[in-house]
């Protein structure tokens, strides 16, 4: 079955080769790191430190996981100071953010293709004493090689969405049960699953994970730190005062199909607050150009964050009361959104009006800002439900409802403050998953050091 899995994934890679080559030509997206993904070469830091001490290999897929992993990774480094910390990502944007935000790590590299050769070569290069995988990315060959090598693998902050669970169940049916036995073996190659909710635990057990290997520790997303102000936030606040603009609305992690309803809602807000400013933050860099085109076609002037100098030369870029400039600030950078929520008067959480599962509503909540999101919040089901039940969030289904939600929060400052305080209280009340996770890891990792 492992051979069949490897053949299928290899065939998929071959079929994707034309797309990869096109990406190379258009964006230099994949091929520059192909040798790392094949385990043929690694950053110099890995070779320089691989013989010094055992390593904890932390894997975070993309931007969202890297952002969530930063405080956890720092805690890992503090809790296990005698271990090297090496961090892998799958995507180029995740890699760039990890290099920027995890400068305390000993090395950052690309996760290998899950084939025997790349996996074996990566193990030899980084010499892991333990592997920690954020959330629930299942890689059969990696897990099998770790078991054979005696390297524990722990999944932390694990979750298994309804969509993924249904996909596995359909695959079981189509494979006449063969996949069920294979997945059971794969899942039990891992040492431990530390998951967010009892539902996640039940789904993993239903797929074949041994019940004694699955423990509910809560969501580490509640342990997020309050982002400090950065140069862009400082510039924005000064520019808002200079141009006499306001209020500020932040639509974060917006995906394809959501730009238009967000702009419609903002147009409605501008009728009552003509100096309001919208900051539109697409979820993925691939959407930056498309979002700019949508703005221009809808009659808005797109101001790209990447074109602002922040050194005084961009002063007045947002216009002012004299001309009531019809502009939208397009956040076409990575890593600045979380701090921007602190400067917002109202927010929208993208990936939720379209059926994409939503994005993290706790990022504005930690600033006592009221999360407003659409009906698709499957990826944060329990968090969203808790916020709604406490009257600390607003769910909308359309542009008109989004405009009404924003308007209600802007018109009633006292209500907005009460709801925001309730949102922040939920964050504070549910902190602690990171500490619990580190305790479980210590019970596994420390004995490993004694044998290395």
C-alpha positions in Angstrom: 0.0 0.0 0.0 2.9 2.4 0.7 4.3 1.6 -2.8 0.9 2.4 -4.3 0.7 5.7 -2.3 4.2 6.7 -3.4 3.4 5.9 -7.1 0.1 7.9 -6.9 1.8 10.9 -5.4 4.7 10.7 -7.9 2.2 10.5 -10.8 0.5 13.6 -9.4 3.8 15.4 -9.3 4.5 14.5 -12.9 1.0 15.6 -14.0 1.6 18.9 -12.2 5.0 19.5 -13.9 3.6 21.8 -16.6 2.0 24.0 -13.9 5.2 24.0 -11.9 7.2 25.1 -15.0 4.7 27.8 -15.7 4.9 29.0 -12.1 8.7 29.0 -12.5 8.4 31.3 -15.4 5.7 33.6 -13.9 6.6 33.7 -10.2 9.8 31.7 -9.5 7.5 29.8 -7.2 8.6 26.2 -6.9 11.8 25.2 -8.7 14.2 27.3 -6.7 13.5 25.1 -3.7 13.1 21.8 -5.6 16.5 20.5 -4.4 15.4 21.0 -0.7 12.1 19.3 -1.3 14.0 16.3 -2.8 16.4 16.3 0.2 19.4 16.9 -2.1 20.6 20.1 -0.3 19.7 22.1 2.7 20.4 25.6 4.2 24.0 26.0 5.5 22.7 26.3 9.0 21.5 22.7 9.1 25.0 21.4 8.2 26.6 23.7 10.7 24.5 22.6 13.7 23.4 19.0 12.9 26.2 17.4 15.0 25.9 19.8 17.9 22.8 18.5 19.7 19.6 16.6 19.0 17.0 18.5 17.0 13.3 19.2 17.4 11.8 19.3 13.9 8.7 21.6 13.9 6.5 21.6 10.8 4.1 24.4 9.9 2.5 24.3 6.4 1.8 27.9 5.4 1.4 31.4 6.5 -1.5 30.8 8.9 0.2 27.9 10.6 3.5 29.8 10.8 1.8 32.7 12.5 0.2 30.4 14.9 3.4 28.5 15.5 5.6 31.5 16.3 4.8 31.9 20.0 4.7 28.1 20.4 8.1 27.7 18.7 9.6 30.3 21.0 8.2 28.4 24.0 9.8 25.2 22.6 13.1 26.9 22.4 12.8 28.2 25.9 11.5 24.9 27.4 14.1 22.7 25.6 17.2 25.0 25.4 19.6 22.1 24.8 17.8 21.0 21.6 18.3 22.5 18.2 15.0 23.8 16.7 14.6 23.3 12.9 11.4 24.5 11.2 10.0 23.4 7.9 7.2 24.8 5.8 5.5 23.7 2.6 4.7 27.0 0.9 7.1 29.7 -0.2 5.1 32.4 1.6 5.2 30.3 4.8 9.0 29.9 4.3 9.5 33.7 4.0 7.4 34.4 7.1 9.2 31.7 9.1 12.6 33.2 8.2 11.3 36.6 9.2 9.5 35.7 12.4 11.5 32.7 13.7 15.0 34.1 13.7 15.5 32.3 17.0 15.3 28.9 15.2 18.5 27.1 14.3 17.4 26.6 10.7 14.4 26.9 8.4 13.9 24.7 5.4 11.3 23.2 3.0 9.4 20.1 3.9 10.5 17.2 1.7 8.3 15.4 -0.8 6.8 12.4 1.0 8.8 9.8 -0.9 11.3 7.4 0.6 14.4 9.0 -0.8 13.7 12.6 0.1 12.5 11.6 3.6 15.5 9.4 4.3 17.9 12.2 3.1 16.2 14.8 5.2 16.4 12.6 8.3 20.1 12.1 7.8 20.7 15.8 7.3 18.7 17.2 10.3 19.1 14.2 12.7 15.7 14.8 14.4 15.3 13.6 18.0 11.6 14.4 17.8 9.1 15.7 15.2 6.3 18.1 16.1 3.6 18.7 13.4 1.2 21.6 13.8 -2.4 20.7 13.2 -3.0 17.4 11.3 -0.9 16.9 8.1 -0.6 13.2 7.6 2.5 12.1 5.7 2.6 8.2 5.5 6.3 7.7 4.5 7.5 10.3 7.0 5.6 8.7 9.8 6.8 5.2 8.8 10.4 6.3 8.6 10.1 8.0 12.0 8.7 4.9 13.6 11.5 2.7 12.2 14.1 5.3 13.3 12.7 5.5 16.8 11.8 9.2 16.4 8.6 10.2 18.2 6.1 12.2 16.2 3.6 14.4 18.0 0.8 16.3 16.4 0.0 19.5 18.3 -3.1 21.8 18.1 -4.6 19.0 16.0 -7.9 19.3 14.3 -9.9 17.3 11.7 -12.6 19.3 10.0 -16.0 17.9 9.0 -14.9 18.3 5.3 -11.7 16.3 5.8 -13.5 13.6 7.8 -16.2 13.2 5.2 -13.5 13.0 2.5 -11.8 10.2 4.3 -15.1 8.4 4.8 -15.9 8.6 1.1 -12.4 7.3 0.2 -13.0 4.4 2.5 -16.2 3.5 0.7 -14.6 3.9 -2.8 -11.6 1.7 -1.8 -13.8 -1.1 -0.5 -12.2 -0.8 2.9 -8.5 -1.1 1.8 -7.7 2.5 2.6 -9.2 2.1 6.2 -6.6 -0.5 7.2 -3.7 1.5 5.6 -4.8 4.8 7.3 -5.0 2.9 10.6 -1.4 1.8 10.3 -0.3 5.3 9.3 -2.1 7.1 12.1 -0.6 4.7 14.7 2.9 5.4 13.5 2.5 8.7 15.3 3.3 8.8 19.1 0.6 11.3 20.2 -2.1 13.5 18.9 -2.8 16.6 21.0 -6.1 17.9 19.6 -8.2 21.0 20.0 -11.7 19.5 20.8 -13.5 16.3 21.7 -15.0 16.3 18.2 -11.5 16.2 16.7 -10.6 13.4 19.0 -13.7 11.4 18.0 -13.0 11.8 14.3 -9.4 10.7 14.6 -10.5 7.6 16.6 -13.1 6.8 14.0 -10.4 6.9 11.3 -8.3 4.4 13.3 -6.1 6.3 15.7 -5.7 4.4 19.0 -7.7 6.2 21.7 -4.9 6.3 24.1 -2.8 8.3 21.6 -5.4 11.1 21.3 -5.6 13.7 24.0 -7.7 16.9 24.1 -5.5 19.9 25.1 -7.6 22.8 23.7 -6.6 25.3 21.0 -3.3 27.0 21.1 -4.9 29.8 19.0 -6.2 31.2 22.3 -2.6 31.7 23.5 -1.8 34.2 20.8 0.1 37.2 21.9 -1.2 40.7 21.4 0.8 42.0 18.4 2.7 45.2 19.1 2.4 48.2 16.9 4.6 48.2 13.9 5.9 50.8 11.5 2.9 50.5 9.2 0.3 50.8 12.1 2.2 53.9 13.3 2.2 55.4 9.8 -1.5 54.6 9.4 -2.6 56.2 12.7 -0.5 59.4 11.9 -1.9 59.5 8.3 -5.5 59.1 9.6 -5.0 62.1 11.9 -3.3 64.1 9.1 -5.9 63.5 6.5 -8.8 63.6 9.0 -10.0 60.2 7.8 -12.0 57.7 9.8 -13.4 55.3 10.9 -11.1 52.4 9.8 -12.6 49.2 8.6 -10.3 46.1 8.1 -11.4 43.2 6.0 -8.8 40.5 6.7 -7.9 37.2 4.9 -10.4 37.9 2.1 -10.6 35.3 -0.6 -11.8 35.2 -4.2 -15.5 36.1 -4.4 -15.5 38.2 -1.3 -14.0 41.4 -2.5 -17.2 42.6 -4.2 -19.6 42.1 -1.3 -17.0 43.8 1.0 -16.8 46.8 -1.3 -20.6 46.9 -1.6 -20.8 47.0 2.2 -18.1 49.7 2.4 -19.9 51.8 -0.2 -22.9 51.7 2.1 -20.8 52.8 5.1 -19.4 55.7 3.1 -22.8 57.2 2.7 -23.0 57.8 6.4 -19.2 58.1 7.1 -17.8 59.7 3.9 -14.2 59.7 5.3 -14.2 56.0 6.3 -11.2 54.0 5.1 -11.3 50.4 4.1 -8.1 48.2 4.4 -8.6 45.1 2.2 -6.2 42.3 3.0 -6.3 39.3 0.6 -5.6 36.0 2.1 -3.0 34.9 -0.4 -0.3 36.8 -2.4 -1.8 35.3 -5.6 -4.9 37.5 -5.1 -3.1 40.8 -4.7 -3.2 41.7 -8.4 -6.7 40.4 -8.9 -8.0 42.4 -5.9 -6.4 45.5 -7.2 -8.1 45.0 -10.5 -11.5 44.4 -8.8 -11.0 47.7 -6.9 -10.2 49.7 -10.0 -13.1 48.2 -12.0 -15.5 49.1 -9.2 -14.3 52.7 -9.3 -12.0 52.7 -6.2 -8.4 53.9 -6.2 -6.3 51.1 -5.0 -3.4 52.2 -2.7 -0.9 49.3 -2.4 0.7 49.0 1.0 3.9 47.8 -0.8 4.2 51.1 -2.5 4.0 53.2 0.7 7.4 54.3 1.9 6.3 55.1 5.6 9.1 57.6 5.8 7.1 60.7 5.1 7.1 60.5 1.3 3.7 58.8 1.4 2.1 61.5 3.6 -1.3 62.5 2.3 -1.7 59.2 0.3 -5.1 58.6 1.8 -6.5 62.0 0.8 -8.5 64.2 3.2 -11.7 65.9 3.9 -11.2 68.4 1.0 -11.5 65.8 -1.7 -13.0 62.8 0.1 -10.8 60.5 -1.9 -12.5 57.3 -3.0 -9.6 55.0 -2.1 -9.1 51.6 -0.5 -5.8 50.6 1.1 -4.8 47.2 -0.3 -2.6 45.2 2.1 -0.4 43.4 -0.3 2.2 42.3 2.2 2.6 39.3 4.5 2.6 39.4 8.3 1.1 42.9 9.0 -2.6 42.1 9.3 -2.7 40.9 12.9 -1.4 44.2 14.3 -3.7 46.2 12.0 -6.8 44.8 13.8 -5.7 46.9 16.8 -6.2 50.1 14.7 -9.6 49.1 13.3 -13.0 50.5 14.3 -14.7 47.5 12.8 -13.5 44.3 11.1 -14.5 41.4 8.8 -13.0 38.0 8.9 -12.6 36.6 5.3 -12.9 33.1 4.0 -16.4 33.0 5.6 -18.8 34.5 3.1 -17.5 32.0 0.6 -17.5 28.3 1.6 -13.9 28.2 2.6 -14.1 27.4 6.4 -13.2 30.9 7.7 -10.1 32.3 9.3 -9.1 33.1 12.9 -11.6 35.4 14.6 -9.4 35.6 17.7 -6.9 37.9 16.0 -9.3 40.9 16.3 -10.8 39.6 19.6 -7.5 39.8 21.4 -7.7 43.6 20.7 -11.3 43.7 22.0 -12.5 44.2 18.5 -15.8 42.5 17.5 -15.3 39.7 15.0 -17.7 39.9 12.1 -17.8 36.8 9.8 -19.9 34.9 7.4 -21.7 31.6 7.7 -18.7 29.4 6.7 -16.6 29.1 9.8 -16.1 25.3 9.9 -12.3 25.6 10.5 -13.1 27.6 13.7 -16.5 26.1 14.5 -16.2 25.9 18.3 -14.4 29.3 18.6 -17.0 31.0 16.4 -19.9 29.3 18.3 -18.5 30.4 21.6 -18.1 34.0 20.5 -21.6 34.1 19.1 -23.1 32.5 22.2 -21.4 35.2 24.4 -22.7 38.0 22.2 -19.1 38.7 21.3 -19.3 38.4 17.5 -21.7 39.0 14.6 -22.5 36.5 11.8 -23.6 37.9 8.4 -24.8 36.3 5.2 -24.5 39.1 2.6 -23.1 42.5 1.7 -26.2 44.2 3.1 -25.9 42.4 6.4 -22.2 43.2 6.6 -22.9 46.8 6.1 -25.6 46.7 8.8 -23.2 45.0 11.2 -20.5 47.5 10.6 -22.9 50.4 10.8 -24.4 49.1 14.1 -20.9 48.9 15.7 -19.8 52.3 14.5 -23.1 54.0 15.6 -23.1 52.5 19.1 -19.6 52.8 20.7 -20.9 51.5 24.0 -22.3 48.3 22.5 -19.2 47.8 20.4 -17.0 48.2 23.5 -19.1 45.7 25.5 -19.0 43.1 22.7 -15.3 43.6 22.2 -14.6 43.2 25.9 -16.6 39.9 25.9 -14.6 38.7 22.9 -11.3 39.4 24.7 -12.5 37.8 27.9 -13.2 34.6 25.9 -9.6 34.6 24.7 -8.2 35.1 28.2 -10.5 32.4 29.7 -9.4 29.8 27.2 -5.6 30.3 27.4 -3.4 27.4 28.5 -3.3 24.9 25.6 0.4 25.8 24.9 1.5 25.0 28.5 -0.4 21.7 28.5 1.1 20.8 25.1 4.7 21.6 26.3 4.2 19.4 29.4 3.1 16.4 27.2 6.0 17.0 24.9 8.5 17.1 27.8 7.4 13.6 28.8 8.3 12.4 25.4 11.3 14.6 24.4 13.4 14.6 27.6 13.8 10.7 27.6 14.9 11.0 23.9 17.8 13.3 24.9 19.1 10.8 27.3 19.5 8.3 24.4 21.2 10.7 22.0 
